[in-house]
Amino acid sequence: MSGGKYRKDHNCLNCGFHVEEHYCSRCGQPNLELKENFWQFISHSIAHYFHFDNKFFQTLVPLLTKPGKVTLDYLAGKRARYINPISMYIFVSIVYFLVVSPPKAIEKTKKEAETDIAKAQQKQKAILDSIGDPLAKAGIGKEFAEKAQQAIKQDLDVETFRKLTFKQQDTVLKNLKISYQTDKTDSLSEVIKDLNAIHIVKNDSTYASYLARQKTLPSNEKDNLIERYVAKRRISIGQNSEIINEKLEHNRPKQYFLFMPLMALFIMFNFRRNHIKYLDHLIFTIHGMTAFFMVSIIVQPLRRALPESLSIIDTCLGVGILLWICWYLFKSLKIFYQRKTSTTIWRMLWVIILYVITFKVSETIMMNLIFYLAT
């Protein structure tokens, strides 16, 4: 690791031992000049702390392009060229957390929600206006044109209605029902029916609205105490979903780190005939997880930066990551454990199934813990 100019004197400044070349054979300190400029100091400090000189790229390139090779070399004793697995994993996981972890969710205020509704209504009016003139110019009858506009308006009204709060929806429905008493038309009846179906779904968006709906039901249709408790918990989790998801993502690197020993255990169980020590399986897993983090650091920010109009590219990138994970895992298992292709694929599928099941169970436990702590 170079970070400055070597001294001409051969005494170690750290322990006083005689230095034959550039490093002290007793304590290992490089025999460098003490005087260095600002940039030498910064670059030397970073390289010394993270061991990130040429070692970083000597580890990164084969780690991504030659699955299993770094682990085989490391266990064979060829370690001078590579960064320590734990050191590299810790650094990469920190970068992963900073780059990939989504920004803190910001809840919409009531004023912003009202603004969204107003915008939706303006958009609706603009669409209707843009349709009316072409229909008239095309020589279509006035009655038919009005019916076409009315049908489009109803569809747009439904979308606007979905964005209203429970109380706002309730007010709109009451007004429509009053209008229906004086103007009992089939079209208005259909509108009320459609909007009422949406309103019922919104009914249980809060526990208060759920209780209000329960009061309107006959005694034999009301939920019992256990059903009410389950409903309350389900609704509460739904209301706090943004906070829960945010905290889950925030703790994702820790979850990955804690699950690496378990992943290594699953691999050891499936490849137990290779008679390899558990620590070797763990080093193999650490290298694989580091590679996954590095690819995510590159791809995930790119996916978030894509506009909605390019959602097809986002989908392709998501599928691409999934295919790369399958390829990397298969290739690394094949090279490291030296098993037949069919055996490797079968064992790989078992490892994935065990890992996914355990990961989902832990995520459910974490979600419940976050929910109880947050509420």
ZAGUBA-452302 format. One record per residue (C-alpha): x, y, z; residue number from 1. Coordinates in Angstrom, 2 decimals, padded with zeros to 5 digits. Layout:
        c1        c2        c3   dokol
         X         Y         Z     NUM
...
//
This chain:
        c1        c2        c3   dokol
    000.00    000.00    000.00       1
    001.75    003.19   -001.15       2
    000.79    006.58    000.17       3
    003.93    008.74    000.03       4
    007.71    008.89   -000.42       5
    009.87    006.26    001.24       6
    012.63    007.37    003.66       7
    016.34    006.89    002.93       8
    017.05    006.07    006.56       9
    016.66    002.42    007.59      10
    015.47    002.81    011.17      11
    011.76    002.18    011.86      12
    010.17    005.27    013.33      13
    007.64    003.11    015.18      14
    009.77    000.47    016.93      15
    013.37    001.42    016.04      16
    014.09   -001.91    014.30      17
    016.30   -001.98    011.19      18
    014.30   -001.71    007.95      19
    015.71   -003.65    005.01      20
    013.41   -002.27    002.29      21
    010.08   -000.43    002.49      22
    008.37   -002.15    005.44      23
    009.52   -002.97    008.94      24
    009.83   -006.75    009.38      25
    008.97   -006.47    013.09      26
    005.88   -004.19    013.23      27
    004.97   -003.90    009.54      28
    004.91   -000.08    009.40      29
    005.86    001.41    005.99      30
    009.09    003.44    006.11      31
    007.52    006.64    004.72      32
    008.52    010.28    004.99      33
    006.50    012.17    007.62      34
    006.06    015.28    005.48      35
    003.18    014.99    003.01      36
    000.80    017.39    001.33      37
   -002.95    017.57    001.94      38
   -004.00    015.22   -000.87      39
   -001.35    012.66    000.05      40
   -002.62    012.73    003.63      41
   -006.27    012.26    002.56      42
   -005.57    009.49    000.01      43
   -003.22    007.67    002.39      44
   -005.72    007.86    005.24      45
   -008.58    006.50    003.12      46
   -006.41    003.74    001.65      47
   -005.12    002.79    005.08      48
   -008.56    002.75    006.76      49
   -010.43    000.80    004.09      50
   -007.42   -000.97    002.52      51
   -008.75    000.57   -000.69      52
   -005.78    001.00   -002.99      53
   -005.41   -001.44   -005.89      54
   -006.79   -004.20   -003.64      55
   -010.34   -002.90   -003.98      56
   -010.46   -003.39   -007.76      57
   -008.45   -006.61   -007.55      58
   -011.22   -007.93   -005.33      59
   -014.22   -006.27   -006.99      60
   -013.65   -007.28   -010.63      61
   -013.31   -011.07   -010.11      62
   -015.98   -010.95   -007.39      63
   -018.53   -009.72   -009.95      64
   -017.30   -011.45   -013.11      65
   -015.92   -014.76   -011.80      66
   -018.33   -016.10   -009.14      67
   -016.61   -018.31   -006.57      68
   -013.05   -017.50   -007.65      69
   -012.30   -014.96   -004.91      70
   -013.50   -017.38   -002.23      71
   -011.41   -020.25   -003.64      72
   -008.29   -018.04   -003.84      73
   -008.86   -016.66   -000.35      74
   -009.25   -020.12    001.21      75
   -006.22   -021.36   -000.75      76
   -004.11   -018.73    000.99      77
   -003.90   -016.20   -001.87      78
   -005.04   -013.33    000.36      79
   -002.52   -010.52   -000.20      80
   -004.26   -009.37   -003.39      81
   -007.77   -009.30   -001.86      82
   -009.51   -007.21    000.80      83
   -010.61   -009.07    003.91      84
   -014.21   -010.35    003.29      85
   -015.66   -008.73    006.42      86
   -013.93   -005.37    005.81      87
   -015.22   -005.18    002.25      88
   -018.69   -006.32    003.23      89
   -019.00   -003.66    005.95      90
   -017.89   -000.88    003.61      91
   -020.14   -002.01    000.73      92
   -023.14   -002.47    003.06      93
   -022.71    001.11    004.35      94
   -022.68    002.41    000.77      95
   -025.67    000.19   -000.02      96
   -027.63    001.66    002.89      97
   -026.80    005.26    001.85      98
   -027.45    004.80   -001.86      99
   -030.18    002.15   -002.15     100
   -032.28    002.90    000.95     101
   -035.26    005.02   -000.20     102
   -035.74    008.59    001.08     103
   -037.96    009.16    004.08     104
   -041.62    009.05    003.12     105
   -043.52    012.31    003.46     106
   -047.19    012.06    004.20     107
   -049.57    014.26    002.26     108
   -051.25    016.99    004.19     109
   -054.95    017.66    003.95     110
   -054.26    020.76    001.85     111
   -052.14    018.73   -000.59     112
   -054.90    016.11   -000.86     113
   -057.44    018.83   -001.67     114
   -055.05    020.23   -004.27     115
   -054.82    016.78   -005.89     116
   -058.61    016.57   -006.07     117
   -058.81    020.06   -007.61     118
   -056.19    019.09   -010.19     119
   -058.12    015.93   -011.03     120
   -061.29    017.95   -011.54     121
   -059.47    020.45   -013.79     122
   -058.03    017.58   -015.79     123
   -061.53    016.09   -016.08     124
   -062.95    019.38   -017.41     125
   -060.09    019.72   -019.92     126
   -060.70    016.19   -021.24     127
   -064.44    016.80   -021.64     128
   -063.82    020.09   -023.44     129
   -061.30    018.47   -025.78     130
   -063.82    015.75   -026.67     131
   -066.86    017.99   -027.23     132
   -065.50    020.00   -030.18     133
   -064.25    017.04   -032.26     134
   -067.59    015.27   -031.85     135
   -069.47    018.36   -033.05     136
   -067.10    018.88   -036.01     137
   -067.46    015.24   -037.00     138
   -071.18    015.86   -037.58     139
   -072.29    013.53   -034.80     140
   -075.74    014.27   -033.43     141
   -075.98    016.48   -030.37     142
   -077.86    013.87   -028.37     143
   -075.26    011.18   -029.10     144
   -072.40    013.57   -028.34     145
   -073.93    014.49   -024.99     146
   -074.35    010.80   -024.11     147
   -070.71    010.11   -025.02     148
   -069.54    013.02   -022.88     149
   -071.77    011.90   -020.01     150
   -070.29    008.37   -020.12     151
   -066.74    009.75   -020.08     152
   -067.66    012.15   -017.27     153
   -068.97    009.29   -015.14     154
   -065.70    007.38   -015.53     155
   -063.72    010.48   -014.58     156
   -066.04    011.18   -011.65     157
   -065.32    007.70   -010.32     158
   -061.54    008.35   -010.37     159
   -062.02    011.70   -008.60     160
   -064.35    010.06   -006.06     161
   -061.67    007.48   -005.16     162
   -059.33    010.29   -004.03     163
   -061.84    011.78   -001.59     164
   -061.69    011.08    002.14     165
   -064.29    008.86    003.79     166
   -066.30    011.87    005.07     167
   -066.11    013.65    001.69     168
   -067.34    010.51   -000.07     169
   -070.18    010.21    002.45     170
   -071.27    013.83    001.79     171
   -071.20    013.35   -001.99     172
   -073.30    010.19   -001.75     173
   -075.87    011.86    000.53     174
   -076.25    014.76   -001.94     175
   -076.65    012.35   -004.85     176
   -079.28    010.37   -002.99     177
   -081.21    013.59   -002.27     178
   -081.03    014.45   -005.98     179
   -082.28    010.99   -006.84     180
   -085.45    011.60   -004.83     181
   -086.44    014.36   -007.27     182
   -084.84    012.96   -010.43     183
   -085.18    009.18   -010.40     184
   -083.22    008.37   -013.56     185
   -081.48    005.08   -014.34     186
   -078.16    006.81   -015.06     187
   -078.11    008.53   -011.64     188
   -079.03    005.25   -009.97     189
   -076.06    003.54   -011.69     190
   -073.72    006.35   -010.60     191
   -074.87    006.02   -006.96     192
   -074.43    002.25   -007.14     193
   -070.87    002.51   -008.51     194
   -069.81    005.19   -006.04     195
   -071.40    003.34   -003.13     196
   -069.30    000.25   -003.94     197
   -066.14    002.37   -003.75     198
   -067.35    003.96   -000.53     199
   -067.88    000.56    001.11     200
   -064.24   -000.35    000.40     201
   -063.17    002.96    001.93     202
   -065.43    002.30    004.92     203
   -062.83    000.16    006.63     204
   -059.85    002.43    005.92     205
   -060.01    003.61    009.55     206
   -061.08    001.79    012.71     207
   -063.64    004.53    013.45     208
   -065.29    004.02    010.06     209
   -065.19    000.26    010.60     210
   -067.06    000.65    013.93     211
   -069.52    003.07    012.30     212
   -070.31    000.47    009.65     213
   -070.65   -002.26    012.28     214
   -073.39   -000.23    014.01     215
   -075.45   -000.20    010.82     216
   -075.38   -004.00    010.45     217
   -077.96   -006.41    011.91     218
   -076.92   -008.18    015.15     219
   -076.30   -011.53    013.43     220
   -073.91   -009.91    010.90     221
   -071.78   -007.92    013.35     222
   -068.23   -009.09    014.12     223
   -067.43   -010.60    017.49     224
   -064.66   -009.37    019.83     225
   -061.94   -011.49    018.24     226
   -062.93   -010.42    014.72     227
   -062.96   -006.78    015.83     228
   -059.47   -007.13    017.32     229
   -058.16   -008.70    014.09     230
   -059.84   -005.94    012.04     231
   -058.38   -003.23    014.28     232
   -054.88   -004.64    013.93     233
   -055.23   -005.04    010.14     234
   -056.51   -001.49    009.70     235
   -053.83   -000.05    012.02     236
   -051.06   -001.81    010.10     237
   -052.54   -000.46    006.85     238
   -052.64    003.08    008.23     239
   -049.01    002.82    009.38     240
   -047.79    000.98    006.27     241
   -045.53    003.84    005.16     242
   -043.79    004.04    008.54     243
   -043.49    000.24    008.76     244
   -042.08   -000.09    005.23     245
   -039.67    002.77    005.84     246
   -038.32    001.16    009.03     247
   -038.12   -002.22    007.32     248
   -035.99   -000.73    004.53     249
   -033.92    001.15    007.10     250
   -033.11   -002.13    008.86     251
   -032.68   -004.17    005.67     252
   -028.82   -004.13    005.72     253
   -028.87   -005.34    009.33     254
   -031.33   -008.07    008.38     255
   -029.09   -009.21    005.52     256
   -026.07   -009.21    007.84     257
   -027.81   -011.27    010.54     258
   -029.13   -013.72    007.95     259
   -025.75   -014.44    006.36     260
   -024.83   -017.07    009.00     261
   -028.22   -018.70    008.42     262
   -027.72   -018.65    004.65     263
   -024.31   -020.27    005.14     264
   -025.98   -022.92    007.30     265
   -028.53   -023.68    004.55     266
   -025.70   -023.99    002.01     267
   -023.68   -026.25    004.33     268
   -026.72   -028.48    004.86     269
   -027.34   -028.85    001.11     270
   -023.66   -029.38    000.26     271
   -022.73   -031.39    003.35     272
   -021.14   -034.16    001.27     273
   -018.33   -031.78    000.35     274
   -017.17   -031.95    003.99     275
   -016.29   -028.24    004.14     276
   -016.01   -026.32    007.40     277
   -018.83   -023.93    008.31     278
   -016.47   -020.92    008.27     279
   -015.64   -021.58    004.61     280
   -019.34   -021.64    003.76     281
   -019.72   -018.34    005.62     282
   -016.89   -016.68    003.68     283
   -018.50   -017.90    000.44     284
   -021.83   -016.36    001.55     285
   -020.21   -013.04    002.54     286
   -018.60   -012.74   -000.90     287
   -021.92   -013.49   -002.61     288
   -023.81   -010.93   -000.53     289
   -021.14   -008.31   -001.23     290
   -021.53   -008.90   -004.97     291
   -025.32   -008.52   -004.65     292
   -024.88   -005.21   -002.80     293
   -022.50   -003.88   -005.46     294
   -024.93   -004.62   -008.29     295
   -027.82   -003.10   -006.29     296
   -025.78    000.06   -005.65     297
   -025.52    000.54   -009.42     298
   -028.99   -000.57   -010.56     299
   -031.44    000.53   -007.81     300
   -030.71    004.31   -007.94     301
   -031.08    004.11   -011.72     302
   -034.51    002.46   -011.33     303
   -035.67    005.17   -008.91     304
   -034.48    007.93   -011.26     305
   -036.53    006.62   -014.21     306
   -039.76    008.53   -014.94     307
   -043.11    006.70   -014.97     308
   -043.17    006.89   -018.78     309
   -040.17    004.51   -018.84     310
   -041.69    001.92   -016.52     311
   -040.89   -000.82   -019.06     312
   -037.17   -000.15   -018.52     313
   -037.68   -000.32   -014.76     314
   -039.38   -003.70   -015.18     315
   -036.56   -004.95   -017.40     316
   -033.95   -003.87   -014.83     317
   -035.89   -005.64   -012.06     318
   -036.05   -008.86   -014.11     319
   -032.39   -008.40   -015.02     320
   -031.34   -008.29   -011.35     321
   -033.36   -011.44   -010.62     322
   -031.77   -013.30   -013.55     323
   -028.30   -012.10   -012.52     324
   -028.85   -013.36   -008.94     325
   -029.87   -016.81   -010.26     326
   -026.89   -016.90   -012.67     327
   -024.41   -015.73   -010.03     328
   -025.64   -018.13   -007.36     329
   -025.60   -021.11   -009.75     330
   -022.17   -020.25   -011.17     331
   -020.57   -019.64   -007.77     332
   -022.04   -022.86   -006.30     333
   -020.93   -024.83   -009.35     334
   -017.34   -023.50   -009.22     335
   -016.89   -023.58   -005.44     336
   -018.49   -026.96   -004.65     337
   -017.63   -028.75   -007.91     338
   -020.92   -030.62   -008.20     339
   -022.86   -031.76   -011.29     340
   -025.08   -029.17   -013.00     341
   -028.34   -030.97   -012.11     342
   -027.25   -031.40   -008.48     343
   -026.18   -027.76   -008.25     344
   -029.51   -026.50   -009.62     345
   -031.52   -028.75   -007.27     346
   -029.48   -027.73   -004.23     347
   -029.61   -024.07   -005.24     348
   -033.43   -024.16   -005.40     349
   -033.57   -025.68   -001.91     350
   -031.26   -022.96   -000.55     351
   -033.43   -020.24   -002.13     352
   -036.67   -021.76   -000.79     353
   -035.32   -022.11    002.75     354
   -033.87   -018.60    002.70     355
   -037.03   -016.95    001.32     356
   -039.31   -018.71    003.83     357
   -037.09   -017.78    006.78     358
   -036.65   -014.24    005.50     359
   -040.41   -013.72    005.13     360
   -041.09   -015.11    008.60     361
   -038.49   -012.75    010.10     362
   -039.94   -009.85    008.12     363
   -043.41   -010.59    009.50     364
   -041.99   -010.65    013.04     365
   -040.13   -007.38    012.41     366
   -043.24   -005.77    010.94     367
   -045.27   -006.66    014.04     368
   -042.53   -005.42    016.37     369
   -042.31   -002.12    014.46     370
   -046.11   -001.80    014.54     371
   -046.33   -002.31    018.32     372
   -043.41    000.04    018.97     373
   -044.77    002.70    016.61     374
   -048.28    002.57    018.05     375
//
